[in-house]
Amino acid sequence: MSGYIGTVSGRDLNKPSTQGFQRLPRPKPRRFSVSYHLLTLRPGAAAARVRLQVWVEDGEAVPSVVGIWPTADWHEREAWDLFGIPFDGHPNPTRILMDDDWEGHPLRKDYPIGGEPVRFSGEE
């Protein structure tokens, strides 16, 4: 949807433009991005926020943070299961959502889209 960008001298209704799309985004440095969003919770203090971001190629491993934040276990397993991003030092690198015999990682853009045969309970 197009809008009008207001300036000090006003806005030109005859020249609509879309704010934010004047330039193309920079290309991604690598295929995948693994991001950790950290938030400190202290009573009576402002919450500090930090984002750790790591760019990796296909098959390149990321160091696991489960030793520091145990709850990252499920998130790292989900990233492995659905995107195929391995984590070095993870205590249990197994599938969490897909079947153990599932081939591939379904949230990748290059994953083949196609139907799975439906299994009915009365058929073999």
MMTF fields as JSON, N, C-alpha, C and O atoms, coordinates in Angstrom:
{
  "mmtfVersion": "1.0.0",
  "mmtfProducer": "UNKNOWN",
  "numBonds": 495,
  "numAtoms": 496,
  "numGroups": 124,
  "numChains": 1,
  "numModels": 1,
  "chainsPerModel": [1],
  "groupsPerChain": [124],
  "chainIdList": ["A"],
  "bondAtomList": [4, 2, 8, 6, 12, 10, 16, 14, 20, 18, 24, 22, 28, 26, 32, 30, 36, 34, 40, 38, 44, 42, 48, 46, 52, 50, 56, 54, 60, 58, 64, 62, 68, 66, 72, 70, 76, 74, 80, 78, 84, 82, 88, 86, 92, 90, 96, 94, 100, 98, 104, 102, 108, 106, 112, 110, 116, 114, 120, 118, 124, 122, 128, 126, 132, 130, 136, 134, 140, 138, 144, 142, 148, 146, 152, 150, 156, 154, 160, 158, 164, 162, 168, 166, 172, 170, 176, 174, 180, 178, 184, 182, 188, 186, 192, 190, 196, 194, 200, 198, 204, 202, 208, 206, 212, 210, 216, 214, 220, 218, 224, 222, 228, 226, 232, 230, 236, 234, 240, 238, 244, 242, 248, 246, 252, 250, 256, 254, 260, 258, 264, 262, 268, 266, 272, 270, 276, 274, 280, 278, 284, 282, 288, 286, 292, 290, 296, 294, 300, 298, 304, 302, 308, 306, 312, 310, 316, 314, 320, 318, 324, 322, 328, 326, 332, 330, 336, 334, 340, 338, 344, 342, 348, 346, 352, 350, 356, 354, 360, 358, 364, 362, 368, 366, 372, 370, 376, 374, 380, 378, 384, 382, 388, 386, 392, 390, 396, 394, 400, 398, 404, 402, 408, 406, 412, 410, 416, 414, 420, 418, 424, 422, 428, 426, 432, 430, 436, 434, 440, 438, 444, 442, 448, 446, 452, 450, 456, 454, 460, 458, 464, 462, 468, 466, 472, 470, 476, 474, 480, 478, 484, 482, 488, 486, 492, 490],
  "bondOrderList": [1, 1, 1, 1, 1, 1, 1, 1, 1, 1, 1, 1, 1, 1, 1, 1, 1, 1, 1, 1, 1, 1, 1, 1, 1, 1, 1, 1, 1, 1, 1, 1, 1, 1, 1, 1, 1, 1, 1, 1, 1, 1, 1, 1, 1, 1, 1, 1, 1, 1, 1, 1, 1, 1, 1, 1, 1, 1, 1, 1, 1, 1, 1, 1, 1, 1, 1, 1, 1, 1, 1, 1, 1, 1, 1, 1, 1, 1, 1, 1, 1, 1, 1, 1, 1, 1, 1, 1, 1, 1, 1, 1, 1, 1, 1, 1, 1, 1, 1, 1, 1, 1, 1, 1, 1, 1, 1, 1, 1, 1, 1, 1, 1, 1, 1, 1, 1, 1, 1, 1, 1, 1, 1],
  "groupList": [{"groupName": "MET", "atomNameList": ["N", "CA", "C", "O"], "elementList": ["N", "C", "C", "O"], "formalChargeList": [0, 0, 0, 0], "bondAtomList": [1, 0, 2, 1, 3, 2], "bondOrderList": [1, 1, 2], "singleLetterCode": "M", "chemCompType": "L-PEPTIDE LINKING"}, {"groupName": "SER", "atomNameList": ["N", "CA", "C", "O"], "elementList": ["N", "C", "C", "O"], "formalChargeList": [0, 0, 0, 0], "bondAtomList": [1, 0, 2, 1, 3, 2], "bondOrderList": [1, 1, 2], "singleLetterCode": "S", "chemCompType": "L-PEPTIDE LINKING"}, {"groupName": "GLY", "atomNameList": ["N", "CA", "C", "O"], "elementList": ["N", "C", "C", "O"], "formalChargeList": [0, 0, 0, 0], "bondAtomList": [1, 0, 2, 1, 3, 2], "bondOrderList": [1, 1, 2], "singleLetterCode": "G", "chemCompType": "PEPTIDE LINKING"}, {"groupName": "TYR", "atomNameList": ["N", "CA", "C", "O"], "elementList": ["N", "C", "C", "O"], "formalChargeList": [0, 0, 0, 0], "bondAtomList": [1, 0, 2, 1, 3, 2], "bondOrderList": [1, 1, 2], "singleLetterCode": "Y", "chemCompType": "L-PEPTIDE LINKING"}, {"groupName": "ILE", "atomNameList": ["N", "CA", "C", "O"], "elementList": ["N", "C", "C", "O"], "formalChargeList": [0, 0, 0, 0], "bondAtomList": [1, 0, 2, 1, 3, 2], "bondOrderList": [1, 1, 2], "singleLetterCode": "I", "chemCompType": "L-PEPTIDE LINKING"}, {"groupName": "THR", "atomNameList": ["N", "CA", "C", "O"], "elementList": ["N", "C", "C", "O"], "formalChargeList": [0, 0, 0, 0], "bondAtomList": [1, 0, 2, 1, 3, 2], "bondOrderList": [1, 1, 2], "singleLetterCode": "T", "chemCompType": "L-PEPTIDE LINKING"}, {"groupName": "VAL", "atomNameList": ["N", "CA", "C", "O"], "elementList": ["N", "C", "C", "O"], "formalChargeList": [0, 0, 0, 0], "bondAtomList": [1, 0, 2, 1, 3, 2], "bondOrderList": [1, 1, 2], "singleLetterCode": "V", "chemCompType": "L-PEPTIDE LINKING"}, {"groupName": "ARG", "atomNameList": ["N", "CA", "C", "O"], "elementList": ["N", "C", "C", "O"], "formalChargeList": [0, 0, 0, 0], "bondAtomList": [1, 0, 2, 1, 3, 2], "bondOrderList": [1, 1, 2], "singleLetterCode": "R", "chemCompType": "L-PEPTIDE LINKING"}, {"groupName": "ASP", "atomNameList": ["N", "CA", "C", "O"], "elementList": ["N", "C", "C", "O"], "formalChargeList": [0, 0, 0, 0], "bondAtomList": [1, 0, 2, 1, 3, 2], "bondOrderList": [1, 1, 2], "singleLetterCode": "D", "chemCompType": "L-PEPTIDE LINKING"}, {"groupName": "LEU", "atomNameList": ["N", "CA", "C", "O"], "elementList": ["N", "C", "C", "O"], "formalChargeList": [0, 0, 0, 0], "bondAtomList": [1, 0, 2, 1, 3, 2], "bondOrderList": [1, 1, 2], "singleLetterCode": "L", "chemCompType": "L-PEPTIDE LINKING"}, {"groupName": "ASN", "atomNameList": ["N", "CA", "C", "O"], "elementList": ["N", "C", "C", "O"], "formalChargeList": [0, 0, 0, 0], "bondAtomList": [1, 0, 2, 1, 3, 2], "bondOrderList": [1, 1, 2], "singleLetterCode": "N", "chemCompType": "L-PEPTIDE LINKING"}, {"groupName": "LYS", "atomNameList": ["N", "CA", "C", "O"], "elementList": ["N", "C", "C", "O"], "formalChargeList": [0, 0, 0, 0], "bondAtomList": [1, 0, 2, 1, 3, 2], "bondOrderList": [1, 1, 2], "singleLetterCode": "K", "chemCompType": "L-PEPTIDE LINKING"}, {"groupName": "PRO", "atomNameList": ["N", "CA", "C", "O"], "elementList": ["N", "C", "C", "O"], "formalChargeList": [0, 0, 0, 0], "bondAtomList": [1, 0, 2, 1, 3, 2], "bondOrderList": [1, 1, 2], "singleLetterCode": "P", "chemCompType": "L-PEPTIDE LINKING"}, {"groupName": "GLN", "atomNameList": ["N", "CA", "C", "O"], "elementList": ["N", "C", "C", "O"], "formalChargeList": [0, 0, 0, 0], "bondAtomList": [1, 0, 2, 1, 3, 2], "bondOrderList": [1, 1, 2], "singleLetterCode": "Q", "chemCompType": "L-PEPTIDE LINKING"}, {"groupName": "PHE", "atomNameList": ["N", "CA", "C", "O"], "elementList": ["N", "C", "C", "O"], "formalChargeList": [0, 0, 0, 0], "bondAtomList": [1, 0, 2, 1, 3, 2], "bondOrderList": [1, 1, 2], "singleLetterCode": "F", "chemCompType": "L-PEPTIDE LINKING"}, {"groupName": "HIS", "atomNameList": ["N", "CA", "C", "O"], "elementList": ["N", "C", "C", "O"], "formalChargeList": [0, 0, 0, 0], "bondAtomList": [1, 0, 2, 1, 3, 2], "bondOrderList": [1, 1, 2], "singleLetterCode": "H", "chemCompType": "L-PEPTIDE LINKING"}, {"groupName": "ALA", "atomNameList": ["N", "CA", "C", "O"], "elementList": ["N", "C", "C", "O"], "formalChargeList": [0, 0, 0, 0], "bondAtomList": [1, 0, 2, 1, 3, 2], "bondOrderList": [1, 1, 2], "singleLetterCode": "A", "chemCompType": "L-PEPTIDE LINKING"}, {"groupName": "TRP", "atomNameList": ["N", "CA", "C", "O"], "elementList": ["N", "C", "C", "O"], "formalChargeList": [0, 0, 0, 0], "bondAtomList": [1, 0, 2, 1, 3, 2], "bondOrderList": [1, 1, 2], "singleLetterCode": "W", "chemCompType": "L-PEPTIDE LINKING"}, {"groupName": "GLU", "atomNameList": ["N", "CA", "C", "O"], "elementList": ["N", "C", "C", "O"], "formalChargeList": [0, 0, 0, 0], "bondAtomList": [1, 0, 2, 1, 3, 2], "bondOrderList": [1, 1, 2], "singleLetterCode": "E", "chemCompType": "L-PEPTIDE LINKING"}],
  "groupTypeList": [0, 1, 2, 3, 4, 2, 5, 6, 1, 2, 7, 8, 9, 10, 11, 12, 1, 5, 13, 2, 14, 13, 7, 9, 12, 7, 12, 11, 12, 7, 7, 14, 1, 6, 1, 3, 15, 9, 9, 5, 9, 7, 12, 2, 16, 16, 16, 16, 7, 6, 7, 9, 13, 6, 17, 6, 18, 8, 2, 18, 16, 6, 12, 1, 6, 6, 2, 4, 17, 12, 5, 16, 8, 17, 15, 18, 7, 18, 16, 17, 8, 9, 14, 2, 4, 12, 14, 8, 2, 15, 12, 10, 12, 5, 7, 4, 9, 0, 8, 8, 8, 17, 18, 2, 15, 12, 9, 7, 11, 8, 3, 12, 4, 2, 2, 18, 12, 6, 7, 14, 1, 2, 18, 18],
  "groupIdList": [1, 2, 3, 4, 5, 6, 7, 8, 9, 10, 11, 12, 13, 14, 15, 16, 17, 18, 19, 20, 21, 22, 23, 24, 25, 26, 27, 28, 29, 30, 31, 32, 33, 34, 35, 36, 37, 38, 39, 40, 41, 42, 43, 44, 45, 46, 47, 48, 49, 50, 51, 52, 53, 54, 55, 56, 57, 58, 59, 60, 61, 62, 63, 64, 65, 66, 67, 68, 69, 70, 71, 72, 73, 74, 75, 76, 77, 78, 79, 80, 81, 82, 83, 84, 85, 86, 87, 88, 89, 90, 91, 92, 93, 94, 95, 96, 97, 98, 99, 100, 101, 102, 103, 104, 105, 106, 107, 108, 109, 110, 111, 112, 113, 114, 115, 116, 117, 118, 119, 120, 121, 122, 123, 124],
  "secStructList": [7, 7, 5, 7, 7, 7, 5, 6, 6, 5, 7, 7, 6, 6, 1, 7, 5, 7, 6, 6, 7, 1, 1, 7, 7, 7, 7, 7, 1, 1, 1, 3, 3, 3, 3, 3, 3, 3, 3, 7, 7, 7, 6, 6, 1, 7, 7, 7, 3, 3, 3, 3, 3, 3, 3, 3, 7, 6, 6, 7, 7, 3, 3, 7, 7, 6, 6, 6, 7, 6, 6, 2, 2, 2, 2, 2, 2, 2, 2, 2, 2, 2, 2, 7, 7, 7, 3, 3, 6, 7, 1, 7, 7, 7, 7, 1, 1, 1, 7, 6, 6, 7, 7, 1, 7, 6, 6, 1, 6, 6, 1, 7, 7, 7, 7, 7, 7, 7, 7, 7, 6, 6, 7, 7],
  "xCoordList": [0.841, 0.0, 0.893, 1.86, 0.573, 1.362, 0.796, -0.401, 1.684, 1.273, 1.988, 2.587, 1.922, 2.549, 3.52, 3.161, 4.745, 5.756, 5.707, 5.875, 5.475, 5.437, 6.839, 7.693, 7.08, 8.369, 8.129, 6.99, 9.182, 9.066, 8.207, 7.444, 8.331, 7.564, 6.168, 5.432, 5.802, 4.485, 4.601, 5.677, 3.49, 3.522, 2.934, 2.046, 3.45, 3.005, 2.015, 2.403, 0.742, -0.291, -0.203, -0.794, 0.519, 0.657, 1.839, 2.042, 2.607, 3.772, 3.744, 4.466, 2.909, 2.856, 4.128, 4.739, 4.495, 5.664, 5.452, 4.613, 6.203, 6.092, 7.294, 8.426, 7.069, 8.167, 8.807, 8.114, 10.123, 10.845, 11.263, 12.125, 10.68, 11.015, 11.78, 11.785, 12.428, 13.177, 14.459, 15.005, 14.947, 16.174, 15.984, 15.205, 16.7, 16.607, 17.407, 18.424, 16.96, 17.742, 19.059, 19.189, 20.043, 21.341, 21.184, 20.328, 21.983, 21.908, 22.37, 23.213, 21.807, 22.152, 23.574, 23.985, 24.345, 25.733, 25.877, 26.843, 24.939, 24.963, 23.531, 22.589, 23.364, 22.03, 21.108, 19.949, 21.596, 20.748, 21.22, 22.403, 20.28, 20.58, 20.01, 18.829, 20.845, 20.396, 20.471, 21.537, 19.34, 19.278, 18.807, 17.86, 19.481, 19.076, 18.695, 19.488, 17.485, 17.019, 17.053, 16.331, 17.893, 18.096, 17.523, 17.657, 16.883, 16.235, 16.549, 16.325, 17.066, 17.323, 16.09, 15.454, 15.77, 14.616, 15.095, 15.375, 15.185, 15.583, 14.476, 13.979, 14.084, 13.04, 13.495, 14.582, 12.672, 12.955, 13.941, 14.277, 14.42, 15.387, 14.797, 13.901, 15.319, 14.889, 15.417, 16.546, 14.602, 14.991, 15.952, 15.592, 17.166, 18.155, 17.913, 17.642, 18.012, 17.782, 19.023, 19.66, 19.345, 20.502, 20.084, 19.389, 20.518, 20.29, 21.639, 22.487, 21.826, 23.011, 22.593, 21.632, 23.304, 22.948, 24.174, 25.246, 23.999, 25.073, 24.567, 23.475, 25.359, 25.027, 25.823, 27.031, 25.154, 25.808, 25.382, 24.31, 26.245, 25.933, 25.288, 25.217, 24.832, 24.206, 25.217, 26.299, 24.867, 25.732, 26.722, 27.359, 26.872, 27.793, 27.145, 25.983, 27.893, 27.332, 27.47, 28.378, 26.535, 26.52, 26.787, 26.226, 27.608, 27.805, 26.5, 25.774, 26.212, 24.994, 25.115, 26.198, 24.008, 23.975, 23.17, 22.806, 22.889, 22.099, 22.802, 22.132, 24.122, 24.851, 24.653, 24.76, 24.363, 24.136, 22.645, 22.245, 21.833, 20.381, 19.732, 19.541, 19.388, 18.831, 17.562, 17.294, 16.777, 15.546, 15.799, 14.874, 17.028, 17.349, 17.344, 17.413, 17.263, 17.251, 16.167, 16.455, 14.942, 13.835, 13.988, 13.693, 14.436, 14.559, 15.657, 15.489, 16.762, 17.836, 17.416, 17.748, 16.688, 16.201, 15.205, 15.199, 14.371, 13.408, 14.125, 13.734, 15.164, 15.937, 16.615, 16.699, 17.096, 17.704, 16.651, 16.864, 15.517, 14.479, 13.872, 13.69, 13.556, 12.824, 13.706, 13.307, 14.9, 15.783, 17.072, 17.721, 17.454, 18.682, 19.929, 21.017, 19.802, 20.958, 21.511, 20.835, 22.725, 23.285, 23.872, 24.347, 23.833, 24.38, 25.433, 25.141, 26.679, 27.784, 27.581, 27.28, 27.746, 27.651, 26.243, 26.039, 25.258, 23.884, 23.725, 24.17, 23.094, 23.02, 22.097, 22.281, 21.103, 20.153, 19.717, 18.587, 20.59, 20.256, 19.373, 19.814, 18.144, 17.201, 16.006, 15.808, 15.217, 14.015, 13.03, 12.94, 12.294, 11.345, 9.914, 8.967, 9.743, 8.407, 8.116, 6.987, 9.114, 8.913, 9.241, 9.923, 8.747, 9.052, 10.547, 11.236, 11.042, 12.475, 12.956, 14.109, 12.087, 12.49, 12.199, 12.327, 11.815, 11.511, 12.787, 13.822, 12.707, 13.863, 13.743, 12.713, 14.792, 14.812, 14.353, 14.097, 14.256, 13.888, 12.808, 13.117, 11.561, 10.436, 10.328, 9.572, 11.022, 10.897, 11.954, 12.035, 12.757, 13.701, 12.957, 11.998, 13.405, 12.731, 12.945, 12.157, 13.999, 14.25, 13.641, 13.896, 12.844, 12.205, 11.111, 10.31, 11.056, 10.056, 8.636, 8.33, 7.791, 6.394, 5.631, 5.62, 5.021, 4.252, 3.434, 3.683, 2.49, 1.608, 2.205, 2.898, 1.935, 2.287, 1.092, -0.05, 1.332, 0.185, -0.543, 0.081, -1.85, -2.665, -2.791, -3.131, -2.517, -2.634, -3.927, -4.125, -4.8, -6.038, -5.841, -5.027, -6.571, -6.337, -6.689, -6.119, -7.604, -7.998, -7.157, -7.33, -6.251, -5.445, -4.014, -3.514, -3.384, -1.964, -1.15, 0.067],
  "yCoordList": [-1.169, 0.0, 1.24, 1.313, 2.194, 3.424, 4.475, 4.509, 5.321, 6.422, 7.681, 7.732, 8.69, 9.964, 10.269, 10.2, 10.605, 10.92, 12.413, 13.225, 12.769, 14.173, 14.723, 14.051, 15.918, 16.586, 17.926, 18.259, 18.687, 20.005, 20.927, 21.737, 20.802, 21.676, 21.132, 21.716, 20.04, 19.452, 18.161, 17.572, 17.734, 16.507, 16.774, 17.611, 16.042, 16.209, 15.095, 13.936, 15.445, 14.443, 13.884, 12.843, 14.554, 14.083, 13.133, 12.578, 12.943, 12.07, 11.08, 11.251, 10.048, 9.063, 8.218, 7.956, 7.813, 6.952, 6.032, 6.295, 4.977, 4.02, 4.17, 3.965, 4.519, 4.745, 3.416, 2.443, 3.383, 2.185, 1.338, 0.47, 1.563, 0.748, 1.54, 1.15, 2.644, 3.418, 2.708, 2.992, 1.788, 1.064, -0.412, -0.782, -1.219, -2.659, -3.065, -2.442, -4.108, -4.564, -5.184, -5.676, -5.151, -5.759, -7.272, -7.841, -7.933, -9.398, -10.01, -9.453, -11.156, -11.863, -12.391, -12.874, -12.307, -12.765, -14.276, -14.744, -15.037, -16.504, -17.009, -16.217, -18.316, -18.872, -18.766, -18.382, -19.099, -19.136, -18.13, -17.798, -17.661, -16.783, -17.428, -17.773, -17.59, -18.079, -16.89, -16.303, -16.536, -15.357, -15.748, -16.517, -15.207, -15.354, -13.966, -13.029, -13.834, -12.57, -12.713, -13.53, -11.917, -12.015, -10.779, -9.658, -11.007, -9.941, -10.118, -11.193, -9.075, -9.156, -8.683, -7.7, -9.385, -9.033, -8.751, -9.673, -7.493, -7.087, -6.226, -5.326, -6.48, -5.641, -4.191, -3.914, -3.283, -1.861, -1.297, -0.115, -2.099, -1.614, -1.779, -2.592, -0.993, -1.129, -2.442, -2.844, -3.094, -4.375, -4.146, -3.528, -4.641, -4.54, -5.67, -6.804, -5.355, -6.349, -6.462, -5.47, -7.71, -7.985, -9.042, -10.002, -8.851, -9.875, -10.395, -9.633, -11.701, -12.373, -13.02, -13.788, -12.719, -13.258, -13.88, -13.277, -15.101, -15.835, -16.234, -16.788, -15.95, -16.359, -17.613, -17.66, -18.631, -19.896, -20.376, -20.035, -21.166, -21.815, -23.175, -23.622, -23.807, -25.116, -26.131, -26.296, -26.804, -27.805, -27.259, -28.034, -25.951, -25.336, -25.339, -24.958, -25.767, -25.899, -24.613, -23.811, -24.444, -23.314, -23.874, -24.917, -23.239, -23.731, -23.684, -22.692, -24.742, -24.817, -23.949, -23.822, -23.354, -22.55, -23.225, -22.585, -24.521, -25.252, -25.287, -25.306, -25.297, -25.283, -24.005, -24.003, -22.911, -21.619, -21.407, -21.037, -21.643, -21.491, -22.83, -23.134, -23.64, -24.975, -24.97, -25.947, -23.901, -23.881, -23.744, -23.908, -23.448, -23.378, -24.768, -24.887, -25.809, -27.182, -27.388, -27.877, -27.023, -27.231, -26.369, -26.821, -25.158, -24.26, -24.733, -24.663, -25.206, -25.71, -27.012, -27.238, -27.859, -29.093, -28.787, -29.459, -27.788, -27.392, -26.827, -27.12, -26.023, -25.485, -26.608, -26.551, -27.623, -28.77, -29.551, -29.91, -29.811, -30.638, -29.992, -30.666, -28.713, -28.071, -27.362, -27.226, -26.904, -26.207, -26.968, -26.695, -27.92, -28.669, -27.944, -28.215, -27.029, -26.304, -27.108, -27.23, -27.66, -28.449, -27.558, -26.455, -28.051, -27.333, -28.199, -29.3, -27.692, -28.41, -28.43, -27.403, -29.603, -29.719, -29.839, -29.758, -30.029, -30.181, -31.553, -32.545, -31.644, -32.922, -33.955, -35.15, -33.531, -34.478, -34.01, -33.549, -34.119, -33.603, -34.558, -35.129, -34.725, -35.605, -34.797, -33.655, -35.404, -34.732, -34.498, -35.284, -33.399, -33.05, -32.966, -33.216, -32.619, -32.473, -33.49, -33.968, -33.819, -34.749, -36.17, -36.376, -37.146, -38.548, -38.802, -38.107, -39.804, -40.112, -40.516, -40.266, -41.138, -41.578, -40.532, -40.828, -39.334, -38.273, -37.833, -37.643, -37.671, -37.233, -35.749, -35.289, -35.013, -33.588, -32.729, -33.211, -31.424, -30.429, -29.543, -28.755, -29.649, -29.077, -27.547, -27.04, -26.792, -25.336, -24.673, -23.446, -25.469, -24.895, -24.515, -25.18, -23.449, -23.014, -23.974, -23.98, -24.78, -25.723, -27.093, -28.032, -27.229, -28.506, -28.762, -27.867, -29.954, -30.205, -30.159, -30.777, -29.414, -29.331, -30.405, -30.436, -31.247, -32.323, -32.999, -32.828, -33.742, -34.398, -35.672, -36.41, -35.913, -37.177, -38.1, -37.655, -39.373, -40.283, -40.368, -40.506, -40.284, -40.348, -41.798, -42.668, -42.048, -43.405, -43.519, -42.825, -44.391, -44.636, -45.828, -46.703, -45.877, -46.922, -48.317, -49.293, -48.447, -49.771, -50.279, -51.426, -49.472, -49.888, -50.187, -49.68, -50.998, -51.34, -50.894, -51.08],
  "zCoordList": [0.0, 0.0, 0.0, 0.758, -0.833, -0.916, 0.02, 0.307, 0.481, 1.336, 0.903, -0.171, 1.74, 1.453, 2.568, 3.743, 2.216, 3.219, 3.49, 2.581, 4.747, 5.124, 5.324, 5.902, 4.861, 5.046, 5.735, 6.064, 5.953, 6.589, 5.735, 6.26, 4.432, 3.536, 3.245, 2.45, 3.87, 3.634, 2.857, 2.757, 2.314, 1.515, 0.14, -0.029, -0.832, -2.206, -2.516, -2.669, -2.607, -2.865, -4.28, -4.567, -5.163, -6.535, -6.697, -7.777, -5.654, -5.735, -4.566, -3.584, -4.677, -3.587, -3.566, -4.602, -2.401, -2.265, -1.073, -0.211, -1.036, 0.048, 0.948, 0.511, 2.185, 3.119, 3.486, 3.781, 3.465, 3.834, 2.654, 2.798, 1.49, 0.324, -0.733, -1.901, -0.351, -1.321, -1.733, -2.799, -0.903, -1.247, -0.92, -0.041, -1.634, -1.425, -0.199, 0.107, 0.516, 1.672, 1.231, 0.109, 2.145, 1.844, 1.744, 2.421, 0.924, 0.862, 2.174, 2.876, 2.486, 3.718, 3.627, 2.571, 4.73, 4.676, 4.523, 3.921, 5.053, 4.937, 4.857, 4.891, 4.752, 4.527, 5.731, 5.581, 6.926, 8.112, 9.154, 9.232, 9.943, 11.077, 12.332, 12.377, 13.344, 14.65, 15.595, 15.782, 16.191, 17.056, 18.452, 18.61, 19.453, 20.842, 21.335, 21.241, 21.859, 22.424, 23.937, 24.509, 24.581, 26.019, 26.705, 26.214, 27.847, 28.597, 30.072, 30.628, 30.715, 32.153, 32.9, 32.522, 33.946, 34.77, 36.183, 36.95, 36.516, 37.859, 38.442, 37.766, 39.669, 40.273, 40.392, 40.9, 39.929, 40.056, 39.058, 39.139, 38.117, 37.123, 35.724, 35.494, 34.815, 33.424, 32.856, 33.139, 32.065, 31.476, 30.319, 29.318, 30.458, 29.375, 28.384, 28.777, 27.11, 26.05, 25.182, 24.829, 24.847, 23.997, 22.979, 23.313, 21.731, 20.716, 20.248, 19.784, 20.375, 19.829, 18.529, 18.496, 17.459, 16.152, 15.512, 15.469, 15.013, 14.349, 12.968, 12.836, 11.944, 10.578, 10.246, 10.476, 9.706, 9.387, 8.003, 7.504, 7.412, 6.138, 6.412, 7.556, 5.372, 5.488, 6.04, 5.478, 7.129, 7.741, 8.741, 9.454, 8.818, 9.774, 11.157, 11.303, 12.165, 13.513, 14.313, 14.096, 15.247, 16.173, 17.568, 17.906, 18.388, 19.755, 20.546, 20.496, 21.264, 22.067, 23.31, 23.883, 23.726, 24.945, 26.046, 27.033, 25.883, 26.874, 28.227, 29.26, 28.25, 29.513, 30.295, 31.522, 29.599, 30.255, 30.511, 31.615, 29.491, 29.595, 29.256, 28.078, 30.265, 30.011, 29.167, 28.467, 29.215, 28.432, 26.934, 26.138, 26.538, 25.106, 24.475, 23.251, 25.282, 24.789, 23.729, 22.637, 24.041, 23.104, 21.862, 20.755, 22.026, 20.869, 19.911, 18.693, 20.451, 19.6, 18.907, 17.743, 19.627, 18.996, 17.889, 16.858, 18.089, 17.064, 15.837, 14.707, 16.045, 14.92, 14.144, 12.917, 14.845, 14.168, 13.391, 12.233, 14.029, 13.432, 12.196, 11.182, 12.254, 11.169, 10.149, 8.992, 10.547, 9.617, 9.314, 8.305, 10.172, 9.954, 10.424, 9.917, 11.379, 11.916, 13.092, 14.114, 12.974, 14.083, 15.178, 14.907, 16.416, 17.571, 18.23, 18.697, 18.268, 18.919, 20.425, 21.032, 21.025, 22.475, 23.0, 24.211, 22.135, 22.609, 23.249, 22.671, 24.446, 25.152, 24.512, 24.739, 23.713, 23.137, 21.751, 21.59, 20.744, 19.413, 18.608, 17.61, 19.043, 18.341, 17.872, 18.285, 17.007, 16.503, 17.637, 18.579, 17.524, 18.579, 18.047, 18.793, 16.771, 16.196, 15.097, 14.977, 14.305, 13.188, 13.635, 14.639, 12.874, 13.166, 13.024, 12.277, 13.747, 13.708, 12.319, 11.971, 11.519, 10.184, 9.099, 7.911, 9.488, 8.519, 7.821, 8.46, 6.506, 5.731, 5.423, 4.93, 5.713, 5.407, 6.567, 7.67, 6.277, 7.285, 6.659, 5.765, 7.1, 6.359, 6.32, 5.492, 7.147, 7.08, 6.2, 6.146, 5.52, 4.561, 3.292, 2.898, 2.659, 1.444, 0.275, -0.671, 0.331, -0.752, -0.481, -1.234, 0.575, 0.889, -0.144, -0.414, -0.726, -1.765, -1.2, -0.18, -1.887, -1.468, -2.216, -3.447, -1.493, -2.094, -1.028, 0.166, -1.442, -0.495, 0.06, -0.641, 1.293, 1.908, 1.752, 1.871, 1.49, 1.376, 2.725, 3.777, 2.667, 3.871, 4.299, 3.497, 5.558, 6.082, 6.864, 7.861, 6.411, 7.128, 8.035, 7.739, 9.133, 10.132, 9.635, 10.124, 8.684, 8.198, 7.045, 6.632, 6.505, 5.35, 5.757, 6.761, 4.98, 5.215, 4.034, 4.017]
}
